[in-house]
């Protein structure tokens, strides 16, 4: 049996999905998307089908005037796509 898992990383406003092959000890880049602003935090729904992200345009010395919570479809062949988004 070939054990697999997914990994998501975020740098600024880009979220990248990787496939992990545990037995082969490999990491393969699958897809990337850009989100509204800098990713602050992300977590997976227990079903592993949805990835929730919080984003903000705040940085060192900057006032945040755009804050978002969004839900992305996780693991689709086309990459994560927006399902819902809430702006504050």
C-alpha positions in Angstrom: 0.0 0.0 0.0 1.3 3.4 -0.9 0.6 5.9 1.9 -0.2 9.4 0.7 -1.1 12.8 2.3 -1.4 16.4 1.3 0.5 19.4 2.5 -0.4 23.1 2.0 2.0 26.0 2.4 1.5 29.7 2.2 3.8 32.5 1.4 2.2 35.9 1.4 -0.9 35.6 -0.8 0.0 32.3 -2.5 -1.2 28.9 -1.2 0.5 25.8 -2.7 -0.7 22.3 -2.5 1.8 19.4 -2.4 1.3 15.6 -2.6 3.3 13.6 -0.1 4.2 10.0 -0.9 5.2 8.8 2.6 6.7 5.5 1.5 8.8 7.0 -1.3 9.6 10.0 0.9 8.7 12.5 -1.9 7.0 15.8 -2.1 5.4 16.8 -5.4 4.0 20.3 -6.1 0.4 20.0 -7.3 -1.0 23.5 -7.7 -1.0 27.0 -6.4 -3.6 29.7 -6.0 -3.6 33.4 -5.0 -5.9 34.6 -2.3 -7.2 38.0 -1.3 -4.2 39.0 0.8 -1.5 37.6 3.1 -2.4 34.2 4.7 -2.6 34.4 8.4 -3.7 30.9 9.3 -5.2 27.8 7.6 -6.8 24.6 8.8 -8.5 21.6 7.2 -12.1 20.5 7.9 -12.2 17.0 9.5 -13.5 15.6 6.1 -10.3 16.9 4.5 -12.4 18.2 1.6 -12.3 21.9 2.7 -9.4 24.1 3.6 -10.3 27.3 5.6 -8.0 30.3 5.3 -7.8 33.6 7.1 -6.1 36.5 5.3 -5.3 40.1 6.0 -3.3 42.9 4.4 -1.7 43.7 7.7 2.1 43.6 7.9 4.8 45.1 10.1 3.7 48.7 10.8 0.6 48.5 8.6 -3.0 48.8 9.7 -5.3 46.0 8.5 -8.2 47.2 6.5 -8.9 44.0 4.6 -9.6 40.8 6.6 -11.1 37.6 5.0 -12.1 34.1 5.9 -12.5 31.8 3.0 -13.2 28.2 2.3 -11.4 26.4 -0.5 -12.1 23.0 -2.0 -9.2 20.8 -1.1 -7.6 18.1 -3.2 -9.4 18.7 -6.6 -7.4 18.0 -9.7 -7.8 21.6 -10.8 -6.5 22.8 -7.4 -8.4 24.5 -4.6 -11.2 26.7 -5.7 -13.2 29.3 -3.8 -16.5 28.0 -2.4 -17.3 30.9 0.0 -15.7 34.1 1.2 -16.5 36.6 3.9 -15.0 40.0 3.9 -14.7 42.3 7.0 
